[in-house]
Amino acid sequence: MALHRFWWTSLTVILIFIGLYVVFAIVLMLFQSRLIFFPNFPTREVKYTPDEIGLSYEVVWFETTDGVKLSGWFIPAEKPRGVILFCHGNAGNISHRLESIQIFHRLGLSTFIFDYRGYGQSEGKASEKGTYLDAEAAWNYIIQKRNIVPSDIIIFGRSLGGSIAAWLAQGRMPKSLIIESTFTSIPDLGSELYPYLPVRSFVRFNYNTLEYLRHVNCPVLVVHSSGDEMISISHGHRLFEIANEPKQFLEIKGIHNEGIFTSAKHYESGLESFISKYTGKERIAGSNFIF
């Protein structure tokens, strides 16, 4: 009798664990987009503008090939040595990137930053295909409406934006590509975050940065923090290994969203070195670093 009870208890516990596993897997599969896109965190409201940091800017509206209206800012630099096309990460919106905009301004670069569909004031709902179309529309806007030639454009992407930036750089010839704190692919990252689940079997998102980089033929800078707790530096190392020459790797310190602050001087000087080398233009006098 005692043995019979033991087996029934054991079987019940096993079935509960299996049930929880299946439920968790189903939830993960059904709500994947909510684990990828965070347009409302910390808020969808565009709360700040470049006015806050003393920079003039223009609010820009443009449209994707599938008819979605997107919002962005164009922040001009005096006698710019290039234009940053800024693909931001998966949370928040353009108003949460003022520190980066300020850094690029100090480096003598104009910046065009935009919100993906479903983010900030942009219309629509975020999706992987949609983010690619959004980046493509941003590229077309600065070339067609701003009359900026590809050889003056530096595509920059942070975290999820790095994968989008790498996708955009394929088959185009920008001045250079900078990817920061970026994963090799969503399946790779998911497998690391959930090693006990068959993530690769049911993941609906790809964002295969590794594959995109194989087809990028401009200078590439890979930036990654050794202290990144969300996307380990091993992703950055693998991206650097697969990237075509010429390429550089800039290692910084700090957690995923804090590296540009923790390693401020090293980070900014690393960007300056790469940009100067591949734009062929030095920073104009007076635009000193500020720390």
N, C-alpha and C positions, 0 to 999 in steps of 0.2 A: 504493500500500500504506500509506504513511504517512498519507494523507488518510483512508483507510478506517479505520485505527486511531483516528485523531482523532475521527471521528464516532461510533464505537462507545464510546470513552471518555466523550465528551460525553453520549451517550444514557444510559450507565450512571450517570453522576453525576446527571443529571436524574431518572432513575427512582428513585435512592436518596433524593433530596430529596423527591420526590413520595411515596414510601413512608413516609418519616419523618413527613411532614406528615399523611398519612392516619392513621398509627398514633397520633400525638399528638392528632389530632382525635377519634379513637375513644376513647382513654383519657380525654380531657377530658369526652366525652359520657357515658361509662359511670360515671365516678367523680365526677360533679359534686357529689354530696352531701358528699363528703369534702373538697371545695374550699370548701364553704359552711359546714359545721358542724364545729366543733372542740371537742367536749365533753371530750376527754381532754388538752387542751393548756391550761395546763401539767399539769393532772391533773384527773381526774373526782372525786377525793376532796374532800369538803368539809373543808378543813384548818383553817380559821379561822372564828371566830364573832364577833359584835359584842362579846362579853366581852373580846376582845383590845383593844378601844378604849374599854372602860368603859361600854358601853351595854347596857341590859337589852333582852331580845327574847323572842319566843315562836316556837317552831317550829310551822309550820302545814302541815297536809296537806289538800288539796282535790282535787276530781275534775272532769275535763272532761266535756263532753256525750257523748264517745265512750268514756268509761269509763277514762281514763288517770289514775292518781294522781300528783299533782305535789307537790313540796316547796317551801316558802318560809319566809321570816321576816317577822314583823311587829315593827317597831322603833318603839315609841311615843315621842313627844316630849311634854314637859310643856306643857300648854295649847297644843296644836298649832293652827297657822293653816291647816292643810291636810294632805293625805296624798299622798305620792308613790307612784304605781304604777310600779315600776321594771322596764323591759324591758331586760335587759342584752344585750351583744354576742354574737358567734358563738363565742367561745372561753371556756373555763373555766366557772365557776359562780358562785353568789351569794357564796361565800367570798372571791372575788377582787375584790369591789366594796366593801370596807370603807371605803376613802377617800371614795367618793361618799356612802355611807350617813352617814359622819361629817359631811360638808359639809351634807347635807340636815338633819341633826339640829341643826347650828349655826344653820341658817336657820329653825329652829322648826317643822320638818315631821316628821310621822311618816312611816315608809317601809314599804311592802309590796313586797318583792322576792321573785321566784320563779324557779325553774329550769324551762326548757322540758323537754318530754319528751326523755329520753335524756341529760339533763345532771344533774350532781350526784346527788342521791338520787331524783330523779324517775324514774318508770317510762317505758317505751316507747322509741321511736326517733324522732329528729328528722326533720321534714319541713316544707315550707312551710305546707301546710294545718294541720298539727299545731301549729305555733307560733301561728297565728291562734286556734285553738281554746283553746290554753293561756292566751293573753292574755285572751280572752273569759271563761274560767273564773276568772282572777284578778280581773277586774272584777266578776263576779257574786259572788265570795266576799266582797270588801270591802263591797259594797252589802248583800248578803243576810245575811251572818254577822256583819259588824262594824257594820252599820247606819249606814254612812257614805253621805251623799247625794252624787250625782254632782258637785254644785257645790262640793264640798270636795276633789275628786280632781284632782291634777295628773298627767297621764300623761307619763312621761319615758322616752325610749329613746335608747340610744347605739349607733352603727354599725348593724349589722343590726337591733338592737332599736328603732332609730328608725323603720324601715319598719314593724315590727310595731306600734309605738305609734301611728303615723299611721293604719294600718288600723283599729286599735281605736277611735280617736277619731271615725271616720266614723259619722254617725247617732246619736252619743251626745253629751251635752253636759257634758263635764268642765269643771272650772274653767279649765284651760288645757292646752296640749300643748307639751312641750319635746323637740326632736329634735337630737341632737348627733352630729357626724361621720358623717352618714348619706348614702348614695348615692341617686340619682334612681331607679334600678332596677338589677337584676342584669344584664340585657342591656346597659344603658348602661355599667356598670362593666366587664363582661367584654370589651366591644368596645375599651375603653381599655387594659385589661391585656393583651389578645391581639389587637392590631390586624391581625395577619396571618392570623387565622382567622375564618371566617364564624360568629361566636359566636351571632348572633341566629337563625341557621337551626336550631341544635340545642340551645340552652339550654333546660333544663327548669324553671328557676326564674324567677320574675318579680319578686316583692317591689317592685311598682311604687309607690314612695313618692310620686312626682310625681302620679300619678293619685289616690292616696288623699287627698293634701292638698287636692285640688280640692273635696272633699266634707267638709272639716273646718270647722266654724263656731264654734270657740272661739278665744281668743287663742293665738297661736303664737310661740314663740321658736325660732329656728334658730341653733345654735351650730356653728361650724366653724373649724378652724385653717388659716391660710394656709400652714403648713408640713406639712400632712397629705400624706404620701408614698404612702398607700394609696388614699384617696378624696379627690381634689383638691377644693379649695375651690369650684371651678366647680359641683360638685354642690350645695353649700350655697347658692350664689347662685341657682341655678335653682329650688331648693325654696322659697327665700324669695320669689322672683318669683311663683310660682304660688299661694302660700298666700293665703288670704283675710285681709282686715283684721279685727281689729287684729293686727299682727305686728311682731316685732323681730328684728334680726340681731345676734349677738354674735360678733365675730371674735377668736379667740385665737391663740396661737403654739404651736409645738411639733409633733412628729410625731404620728401618728394616736392612739397610746395614752398620750401624755405631756402633752397640752395642758392638762389640769386641774392639772398640777403646774408646767409651765413658765410658765403664765399664772395661777397660783393666785389672787392677789389680784384681778386683773381679772376672772377667771372667776367667782369667788364673788360679787363685788360686782355683776356683771352679772346673775347669777341673782337676787340679792336685790332689785335694782331691778325686774326683771320680775315677780317673785312679789309684791312689795309692791303694785305697781300693779294687778295683776289679782286679788289676793285681797282687797285693801282692808284688809289687816291688817299692821301693822308688826311687826318682830321684837321679841320681848319683851326687856325690859331684862336684861342679864347674859349674853345669848347672843351674846357678841362673836365676831368672826372670829378664827381662830387660824392663824398662819402660821409 
